[in-house]
C-alpha cells in the first residue's frame, strides 16, 4: 500500500476540487498555446514546448467527463510526473499546496468501483478531495500510443 502523501496540490476543474500528491509535481506554469500531436490517444490535448522539452498535455476534462472548454490564458498548467513520464495537466486553477494533518488522509476511495486514477482522499474541513494517482492515469494502450505518436519510448528527464 502506498504511504499517505504529506502534501497535496489542490486544483479546480469545472468548479470541482481535485488533488495530486506534491511529490509528483514538478512545477506550475501559465497556460500557453499547444501544438497538436497527430495519432496521440484522445486523452492527450496536445504538446507543450517547455524550455525545449516537448511534454504531452493530458485532457483532464475528457478523462473526468467534464464538458470541453477552449484553452484560456487564465488556465494553469501543472507539470507532473506520471510514472516514468513527465506530463502537463491543464486545470482551471491551481489553488496551492495543502499539508495534510494526521487523520486527513483516507485510502478507501481507491477501492471503490468506478473510481479510477485515485490514490485516496483528503478529508478537509471544507469537503472531501479525491487525490489522483498519475501513474495509473494513462492505460497501457494509451501509453504505447503516446510513445508511438512522440516517436520514442517514455524517458525520465
Backbone as a chain_set.jsonl record, in Angstrom:
{"seq": "XXXXXXXXXXXXXXXXXXXXXXXXXXXXXXXXXXXXXXXXXXXXXXXXXXXXXXXXXXXXXXXXXXXXXXXXXXXXXXXXXXXXXXXXXXXXXXXXXXXXXXXXXXXXXXXXXXXXXXXXXXXXXXXXXXXXXXXXXXXXXXXXXXXXXXXXXXXXX", "coords": {"N": [[0.846, -1.193, 0.0], [0.515, 2.222, -0.812], [2.216, 4.896, 0.85], [0.612, 7.501, 2.719], [0.248, 10.705, 1.213], [2.096, 13.58, 2.275], [1.724, 16.153, 1.581], [-0.561, 17.774, -0.599], [-1.308, 18.988, -3.845], [-3.8, 21.171, -4.488], [-6.368, 21.645, -6.886], [-8.682, 23.179, -9.209], [-11.268, 22.193, -11.42], [-13.637, 22.834, -13.645], [-15.249, 23.798, -11.561], [-15.017, 21.855, -9.581], [-13.032, 20.444, -6.957], [-9.836, 18.91, -6.912], [-6.979, 16.803, -6.225], [-3.396, 16.289, -6.202], [-0.607, 14.247, -5.302], [2.026, 15.998, -3.752], [4.651, 15.208, -4.209], [4.685, 14.331, -6.806], [4.612, 16.558, -8.375], [6.202, 18.814, -10.534], [6.361, 21.506, -11.435], [4.481, 24.608, -11.703], [2.922, 26.334, -14.346], [1.858, 29.068, -16.415], [-0.864, 28.863, -18.723], [-0.291, 28.102, -22.152], [-0.094, 28.272, -25.739], [-0.878, 25.258, -27.427], [0.568, 22.561, -29.312], [-0.794, 20.52, -31.761], [-0.835, 16.918, -31.555], [-0.57, 14.53, -33.732], [-2.073, 11.281, -34.042], [-2.014, 10.72, -31.343], [-3.303, 9.431, -28.204], [-6.805, 9.93, -27.334], [-6.937, 11.216, -24.885], [-4.86, 12.963, -24.806], [-4.26, 16.29, -25.156], [-2.541, 17.888, -26.588], [0.786, 19.1, -27.376], [3.191, 20.683, -25.273], [5.756, 23.008, -25.49], [8.129, 23.263, -23.307], [10.592, 25.086, -22.335], [12.236, 23.833, -24.27], [11.705, 21.138, -23.834], [9.437, 18.791, -25.031], [6.316, 18.204, -23.986], [3.566, 16.049, -23.273], [0.214, 17.166, -23.033], [-2.286, 16.405, -20.897], [-5.728, 15.773, -21.163], [-7.766, 16.553, -18.813], [-10.42, 17.247, -18.566], [-11.773, 15.667, -20.47], [-11.116, 13.109, -19.482], [-12.274, 13.138, -16.921], [-14.881, 13.472, -17.529], [-15.976, 16.053, -17.91], [-17.488, 18.939, -19.485], [-16.068, 19.973, -22.638], [-13.756, 22.721, -23.011], [-12.432, 25.646, -24.433], [-8.938, 26.453, -24.524], [-7.741, 28.781, -22.177], [-6.071, 31.869, -21.428], [-6.024, 32.197, -18.723], [-5.958, 29.725, -17.583], [-4.179, 27.184, -15.741], [-1.161, 25.298, -15.964], [-0.099, 22.22, -14.816], [2.882, 20.761, -14.32], [3.899, 17.547, -14.136], [4.877, 14.323, -12.778], [4.193, 11.244, -14.187], [4.483, 8.257, -13.438], [7.18, 7.085, -15.222], [7.18, 9.151, -16.946], [7.06, 12.61, -17.846], [4.393, 14.867, -17.699], [1.827, 17.234, -18.622], [-0.824, 18.871, -17.047], [-3.794, 20.429, -17.768], [-5.525, 22.758, -15.964], [-8.255, 24.573, -14.415], [-7.573, 26.214, -12.287], [-4.809, 26.296, -10.138], [-4.799, 25.787, -6.784], [-2.997, 25.605, -4.668], [-0.511, 24.251, -2.343], [-1.353, 21.89, 0.159], [-0.798, 20.952, 3.397], [-1.238, 17.882, 4.853], [-2.913, 17.06, 7.769], [-2.626, 14.729, 10.548], [-4.957, 12.116, 10.21], [-6.36, 13.266, 8.127], [-6.179, 11.874, 5.793], [-7.496, 9.39, 3.664], [-7.431, 6.244, 2.417], [-9.405, 4.686, 1.383], [-11.15, 5.435, -0.889], [-9.785, 4.529, -3.193], [-10.494, 1.939, -3.452], [-13.092, 1.847, -4.308], [-15.56, 0.886, -6.69], [-15.425, 2.018, -10.071], [-14.068, 4.337, -9.541], [-11.498, 5.445, -10.809], [-7.933, 6.013, -11.161], [-7.31, 7.06, -8.654], [-5.595, 7.841, -5.692], [-6.36, 8.179, -3.135], [-8.221, 9.991, -0.635], [-8.392, 13.329, 0.522], [-9.503, 14.43, 3.545], [-10.823, 17.242, 4.172], [-11.611, 20.243, 6.035], [-13.417, 21.726, 4.576], [-14.535, 19.954, 2.817], [-14.43, 16.822, 0.948], [-11.679, 15.747, -0.97], [-10.71, 14.17, -3.855], [-7.668, 12.569, -4.438], [-5.485, 12.172, -7.01], [-3.821, 9.533, -8.769], [-1.289, 9.687, -10.837], [0.248, 7.732, -12.013], [-1.421, 5.723, -12.83], [-3.015, 6.968, -14.608], [-2.839, 7.029, -17.442], [-3.753, 4.41, -19.551], [-2.192, 1.243, -20.328], [-2.303, 0.809, -23.083], [-2.842, 3.426, -23.985], [-0.472, 4.68, -23.177], [1.401, 3.354, -24.808], [0.443, 4.14, -27.327], [0.844, 6.893, -27.113], [3.654, 6.952, -26.884], [4.297, 6.035, -29.468], [3.225, 8.13, -31.0], [4.849, 10.2, -30.172], [7.197, 9.284, -31.103], [9.186, 7.959, -29.719], [10.167, 5.874, -26.894], [8.934, 6.426, -23.506], [10.832, 8.554, -21.433], [12.714, 9.436, -18.555], [13.253, 12.708, -17.774]], "CA": [[0.0, 0.0, 0.0], [1.244, 3.486, -0.893], [2.09, 5.748, 2.039], [-0.213, 8.702, 2.53], [1.045, 11.905, 0.896], [2.14, 14.58, 3.353], [1.199, 17.381, 0.988], [-1.241, 17.616, -1.876], [-1.59, 20.196, -4.608], [-5.227, 21.266, -4.775], [-6.684, 22.396, -8.093], [-10.09, 23.121, -9.591], [-11.591, 21.889, -12.804], [-15.076, 22.94, -13.83], [-15.887, 24.041, -10.267], [-14.754, 20.783, -8.629], [-11.659, 20.393, -6.449], [-9.096, 17.666, -7.004], [-5.646, 16.916, -5.672], [-2.294, 15.437, -6.642], [0.465, 14.219, -4.309], [3.029, 17.029, -4.044], [5.9, 14.616, -4.698], [4.575, 14.122, -8.251], [4.564, 17.862, -9.043], [7.493, 19.402, -10.898], [6.204, 22.96, -11.4], [3.244, 25.201, -12.226], [3.172, 27.376, -15.339], [0.651, 29.621, -17.043], [-1.26, 28.214, -19.967], [0.304, 28.594, -23.394], [-0.635, 27.585, -26.903], [-0.456, 23.868, -27.579], [0.774, 22.032, -30.652], [-1.479, 19.235, -31.91], [0.017, 15.729, -31.681], [-1.31, 13.516, -34.506], [-2.031, 9.878, -33.638], [-1.95, 10.576, -29.879], [-4.586, 8.99, -27.642], [-7.783, 11.005, -27.142], [-6.733, 11.903, -23.614], [-3.781, 13.94, -24.991], [-4.794, 17.513, -25.76], [-1.526, 18.435, -27.479], [2.145, 19.175, -26.828], [3.683, 21.965, -24.772], [7.201, 23.171, -25.535], [8.522, 23.893, -22.048], [12.046, 25.304, -22.337], [12.886, 22.853, -25.126], [11.138, 19.803, -23.622], [8.092, 18.625, -25.572], [5.573, 17.437, -22.992], [2.154, 15.851, -23.603], [-0.764, 17.8, -22.153], [-3.405, 15.483, -20.723], [-7.04, 16.421, -21.14], [-8.498, 16.115, -17.629], [-11.86, 17.419, -18.791], [-12.249, 14.466, -21.166], [-10.958, 11.948, -18.603], [-13.198, 13.228, -15.784], [-16.223, 13.652, -18.105], [-16.448, 17.44, -17.846], [-17.646, 19.458, -20.852], [-14.851, 20.584, -23.175], [-13.663, 24.18, -22.969], [-11.243, 26.135, -25.137], [-7.82, 26.9, -23.704], [-7.811, 30.181, -21.764], [-4.812, 32.356, -20.847], [-6.142, 32.142, -17.267], [-5.756, 28.343, -17.136], [-2.864, 26.827, -15.212], [-0.597, 24.012, -16.36], [0.656, 21.526, -13.777], [3.874, 19.846, -14.882], [3.954, 16.497, -13.124], [5.443, 13.028, -13.144], [3.222, 10.146, -14.267], [5.384, 7.112, -13.57], [8.489, 7.485, -15.764], [6.949, 10.18, -17.952], [6.595, 13.93, -17.419], [3.19, 15.27, -18.413], [1.245, 18.517, -18.23], [-2.269, 18.817, -16.823], [-4.43, 21.752, -17.865], [-6.571, 22.913, -14.956], [-8.781, 25.935, -14.361], [-6.813, 26.986, -11.305], [-4.068, 25.593, -9.09], [-5.071, 26.507, -5.541], [-1.802, 25.625, -3.841], [-0.194, 23.06, -1.574], [-2.029, 21.729, 1.449], [-0.164, 19.957, 4.256], [-2.284, 17.062, 5.461], [-2.784, 16.768, 9.192], [-2.983, 13.338, 10.848], [-6.385, 11.855, 10.135], [-6.98, 13.885, 6.95], [-5.984, 11.011, 4.627], [-8.299, 8.176, 3.623], [-7.083, 5.463, 1.23], [-10.574, 3.898, 0.996], [-11.716, 5.673, -2.227], [-9.114, 3.78, -4.257], [-11.125, 0.619, -3.509], [-14.466, 1.966, -4.774], [-15.701, 0.608, -8.121], [-15.698, 3.172, -10.918], [-13.255, 5.494, -9.152], [-10.162, 5.154, -11.311], [-6.857, 7.006, -11.067], [-7.372, 7.707, -7.346], [-4.686, 7.338, -4.668], [-7.08, 8.275, -1.872], [-8.977, 11.234, -0.476], [-8.051, 14.242, 1.609], [-10.714, 14.821, 4.267], [-10.56, 18.61, 4.606], [-12.741, 20.842, 6.749], [-14.391, 22.255, 3.613], [-15.013, 18.915, 1.916], [-13.588, 15.707, 0.547], [-10.985, 15.985, -2.242], [-10.053, 12.98, -4.389], [-6.272, 12.79, -4.812], [-5.305, 11.291, -8.153], [-2.571, 8.822, -8.97], [-0.966, 9.837, -12.257], [0.871, 6.506, -12.54], [-2.455, 4.898, -13.451], [-3.88, 7.838, -15.399], [-2.831, 6.512, -18.809], [-3.769, 2.953, -19.657], [-1.007, 0.739, -21.02], [-2.51, 1.059, -24.514], [-2.666, 4.868, -24.221], [0.957, 4.959, -23.051], [2.064, 2.87, -26.03], [0.009, 5.008, -28.424], [1.534, 8.169, -26.926], [5.058, 6.729, -27.259], [4.365, 5.968, -30.931], [2.981, 9.474, -31.525], [6.022, 11.013, -29.862], [8.314, 8.754, -31.862], [10.191, 7.298, -28.877], [9.617, 5.446, -25.618], [8.969, 7.406, -22.41], [12.106, 8.685, -20.74], [12.673, 10.334, -17.412], [14.225, 13.789, -17.979]], "C": [[0.885, 1.248, 0.0], [1.131, 4.252, 0.419], [1.248, 6.977, 1.717], [0.676, 9.882, 2.169], [1.006, 12.864, 2.081], [1.571, 15.911, 2.89], [0.492, 17.03, -0.304], [-1.385, 18.984, -2.52], [-3.071, 20.169, -4.934], [-5.424, 22.085, -6.044], [-8.168, 22.257, -8.387], [-10.201, 22.891, -11.087], [-13.11, 21.897, -12.89], [-15.819, 23.033, -12.494], [-15.685, 22.956, -9.237], [-13.294, 20.794, -8.23], [-11.11, 18.977, -6.554], [-7.733, 17.884, -6.372], [-4.681, 15.963, -6.329], [-1.264, 15.398, -5.525], [1.572, 15.201, -4.705], [4.312, 16.433, -4.606], [5.868, 14.338, -6.2], [4.631, 15.42, -9.055], [5.976, 18.374, -9.308], [7.425, 20.925, -10.843], [4.827, 23.349, -11.917], [3.633, 26.281, -13.213], [1.835, 27.881, -15.868], [0.377, 28.906, -18.357], [-0.594, 28.901, -21.16], [-0.287, 27.789, -24.539], [-0.032, 26.196, -27.034], [-0.287, 23.521, -29.051], [0.042, 20.7, -30.744], [-0.472, 18.09, -32.066], [-0.782, 14.653, -32.409], [-1.065, 12.116, -33.956], [-1.866, 9.668, -32.137], [-3.289, 10.045, -29.376], [-5.502, 10.189, -27.385], [-7.55, 11.812, -25.88], [-5.604, 12.944, -23.696], [-4.324, 15.125, -25.777], [-3.83, 18.119, -26.771], [-0.173, 18.385, -26.8], [2.438, 20.585, -26.368], [5.198, 21.954, -24.892], [7.592, 23.964, -24.295], [10.036, 23.943, -21.986], [12.787, 24.208, -23.099], [12.419, 21.426, -24.918], [9.727, 19.768, -24.179], [7.328, 17.672, -24.659], [4.118, 17.271, -23.412], [1.266, 16.515, -22.554], [-1.985, 16.885, -22.102], [-4.698, 16.253, -20.524], [-7.856, 15.879, -19.961], [-9.999, 16.247, -17.811], [-12.444, 16.171, -19.462], [-12.218, 13.278, -20.206], [-11.983, 11.945, -17.468], [-14.624, 13.539, -16.215], [-16.814, 15.038, -17.827], [-16.634, 17.934, -19.275], [-16.349, 20.095, -21.342], [-14.923, 22.103, -23.081], [-12.368, 24.577, -23.672], [-10.185, 26.581, -24.127], [-7.947, 28.387, -23.426], [-6.457, 30.609, -21.221], [-4.843, 32.337, -19.32], [-5.975, 30.737, -16.71], [-4.346, 28.19, -16.568], [-2.453, 25.479, -15.778], [0.172, 23.464, -15.172], [1.59, 20.555, -14.48], [4.138, 18.809, -13.797], [4.592, 15.236, -13.691], [4.327, 11.99, -13.091], [4.025, 8.876, -14.509], [6.735, 7.592, -14.053], [8.386, 8.662, -16.722], [6.581, 11.506, -17.283], [5.438, 14.341, -18.317], [2.758, 16.64, -17.898], [-0.257, 18.304, -18.091], [-2.808, 20.228, -16.919], [-5.58, 21.787, -16.871], [-7.065, 24.354, -14.977], [-7.94, 26.796, -13.431], [-6.094, 26.049, -10.352], [-4.239, 26.408, -7.815], [-3.853, 26.609, -4.646], [-1.629, 24.331, -3.072], [-0.94, 23.067, -0.25], [-1.302, 20.624, 2.216], [-1.285, 19.196, 4.956], [-1.957, 16.792, 6.926], [-3.085, 15.29, 9.419], [-4.503, 13.175, 10.824], [-7.078, 12.472, 8.93], [-6.835, 13.029, 5.693], [-6.838, 9.76, 4.754], [-7.982, 7.451, 2.326], [-8.272, 4.67, 0.699], [-11.077, 4.178, -0.415], [-11.04, 4.903, -3.343], [-9.723, 2.398, -4.439], [-12.533, 0.662, -4.101], [-14.551, 1.664, -6.269], [-16.022, 1.889, -8.895], [-14.912, 4.411, -10.558], [-11.815, 5.178, -9.554], [-9.203, 6.303, -11.063], [-6.786, 7.671, -9.695], [-6.41, 7.03, -6.371], [-5.378, 7.309, -3.311], [-7.827, 9.592, -1.83], [-8.431, 12.028, 0.703], [-9.36, 14.701, 2.241], [-10.447, 16.193, 4.897], [-11.802, 19.19, 5.27], [-13.812, 21.368, 5.799], [-14.806, 21.225, 2.566], [-13.975, 17.853, 1.602], [-12.981, 16.004, -0.82], [-10.317, 14.685, -2.675], [-8.652, 13.357, -4.872], [-5.922, 11.727, -5.849], [-3.891, 10.741, -8.259], [-2.248, 8.863, -10.463], [-0.301, 8.599, -12.846], [-0.158, 5.626, -13.241], [-3.374, 5.711, -14.362], [-3.975, 7.387, -16.847], [-2.894, 4.993, -18.759], [-2.491, 2.526, -20.381], [-1.113, 1.02, -22.521], [-2.318, 2.541, -24.838], [-1.199, 5.257, -24.131], [1.727, 4.536, -24.289], [1.71, 3.745, -27.231], [0.702, 6.372, -28.331], [3.001, 8.04, -27.301], [5.215, 6.714, -28.775], [4.162, 7.352, -31.54], [4.172, 10.395, -31.31], [7.264, 10.521, -30.61], [9.394, 8.102, -31.044], [9.54, 6.835, -27.581], [9.743, 6.535, -24.567], [10.33, 7.385, -21.747], [11.925, 9.623, -19.57], [13.704, 11.431, -17.639], [15.049, 14.034, -16.747]], "O": [[1.878, 1.316, 0.724], [0.067, 4.261, 1.039], [1.191, 7.424, 0.572], [1.747, 10.048, 2.753], [0.008, 12.947, 2.797], [1.019, 16.685, 3.673], [0.891, 16.108, -1.015], [-1.558, 19.997, -1.843], [-3.547, 19.24, -5.587], [-4.743, 23.088, -6.26], [-8.832, 21.347, -7.89], [-9.369, 23.321, -11.886], [-13.783, 21.065, -12.28], [-16.877, 22.428, -12.316], [-16.14, 23.11, -8.103], [-12.42, 21.108, -9.037], [-11.811, 17.992, -6.321], [-7.372, 19.008, -6.024], [-5.075, 14.965, -6.933], [-1.055, 16.409, -4.855], [2.0, 15.227, -5.859], [4.995, 17.082, -5.399], [6.919, 14.13, -6.808], [4.691, 15.384, -10.284], [6.832, 18.367, -8.423], [8.31, 21.569, -10.28], [4.106, 22.533, -12.49], [4.557, 27.056, -12.964], [0.816, 27.197, -15.774], [1.294, 28.41, -19.012], [-0.371, 30.111, -21.164], [-0.907, 26.747, -24.324], [1.156, 25.985, -26.787], [-0.923, 24.116, -29.921], [0.236, 19.834, -29.891], [0.604, 18.271, -32.636], [-1.578, 13.944, -31.793], [0.022, 11.812, -33.464], [-1.605, 8.547, -31.7], [-4.305, 10.196, -30.055], [-5.035, 11.318, -27.236], [-7.93, 12.981, -25.817], [-5.413, 13.72, -22.76], [-4.784, 14.983, -26.91], [-4.257, 18.792, -27.71], [0.0, 17.717, -25.781], [1.999, 21.56, -26.979], [5.854, 21.01, -24.451], [7.41, 25.18, -24.238], [10.686, 22.961, -21.627], [13.821, 23.713, -22.65], [12.707, 20.569, -25.752], [8.905, 20.621, -23.841], [7.65, 16.487, -24.569], [3.492, 18.232, -23.859], [1.528, 16.437, -21.354], [-2.63, 16.624, -23.118], [-4.745, 17.253, -19.808], [-8.551, 14.871, -20.091], [-10.766, 15.449, -17.271], [-13.498, 15.683, -19.054], [-13.186, 12.523, -20.126], [-12.501, 10.892, -17.094], [-15.479, 13.835, -15.381], [-18.005, 15.17, -17.544], [-16.004, 17.406, -20.192], [-15.612, 20.69, -20.555], [-16.005, 22.69, -23.073], [-11.339, 23.918, -23.519], [-10.504, 27.026, -23.024], [-8.229, 29.169, -24.334], [-5.757, 29.799, -20.613], [-3.794, 32.45, -18.685], [-5.861, 30.564, -15.497], [-3.445, 28.969, -16.88], [-3.296, 24.622, -16.039], [1.0, 24.161, -14.586], [1.139, 19.632, -15.159], [4.547, 19.145, -12.685], [4.812, 15.102, -14.894], [3.613, 11.87, -12.095], [4.223, 8.469, -15.654], [7.379, 8.407, -13.393], [9.397, 9.122, -17.251], [5.875, 11.523, -16.275], [5.494, 14.183, -19.537], [3.254, 17.132, -16.884], [-0.88, 17.639, -18.919], [-2.331, 21.127, -16.226], [-6.491, 20.96, -16.923], [-6.388, 25.245, -15.489], [-7.632, 27.949, -13.735], [-6.695, 25.117, -9.818], [-3.869, 27.581, -7.768], [-3.691, 27.601, -3.934], [-2.47, 23.434, -3.131], [-1.129, 24.111, 0.374], [-1.204, 19.493, 1.74], [-2.168, 19.794, 5.571], [-0.858, 16.352, 7.264], [-3.728, 14.657, 8.582], [-5.235, 14.008, 11.358], [-8.267, 12.233, 8.721], [-7.32, 13.417, 4.63], [-6.9, 9.145, 5.818], [-8.235, 7.982, 1.245], [-8.155, 4.036, -0.35], [-11.415, 3.222, -1.112], [-11.676, 4.642, -4.364], [-9.498, 1.751, -5.461], [-13.112, -0.39, -4.37], [-13.712, 2.13, -7.039], [-16.79, 2.732, -8.432], [-15.069, 5.446, -11.207], [-11.02, 4.705, -8.742], [-9.62, 7.429, -10.788], [-6.239, 8.769, -9.59], [-6.406, 5.807, -6.236], [-5.025, 6.512, -2.442], [-8.042, 10.231, -2.86], [-8.06, 11.471, 1.736], [-10.215, 15.282, 1.574], [-9.916, 16.291, 6.003], [-12.909, 18.684, 5.086], [-14.983, 21.45, 6.169], [-15.37, 21.589, 1.534], [-12.801, 17.98, 1.95], [-13.679, 16.459, -1.726], [-9.465, 14.153, -1.965], [-8.471, 14.325, -5.61], [-6.049, 10.529, -5.593], [-2.913, 11.391, -7.891], [-2.867, 8.153, -11.256], [-0.288, 8.435, -14.066], [0.189, 4.865, -14.144], [-4.392, 5.205, -14.832], [-5.063, 7.362, -17.422], [-2.159, 4.365, -17.997], [-1.797, 3.352, -20.973], [-0.136, 1.42, -23.154], [-1.702, 2.879, -25.849], [-0.727, 6.075, -24.92], [2.6, 5.261, -24.766], [2.57, 4.054, -28.055], [1.1, 6.94, -29.349], [3.546, 8.921, -27.966], [6.151, 7.308, -29.311], [4.851, 7.713, -32.494], [4.472, 11.253, -32.139], [8.252, 11.244, -30.736], [10.428, 7.718, -31.591], [8.483, 7.34, -27.202], [10.551, 7.453, -24.705], [10.91, 6.321, -21.526], [11.071, 10.509, -19.601], [14.901, 11.147, -17.695], [15.914, 14.91, -16.747]]}, "num_chains": 1, "name": "protein.A"}
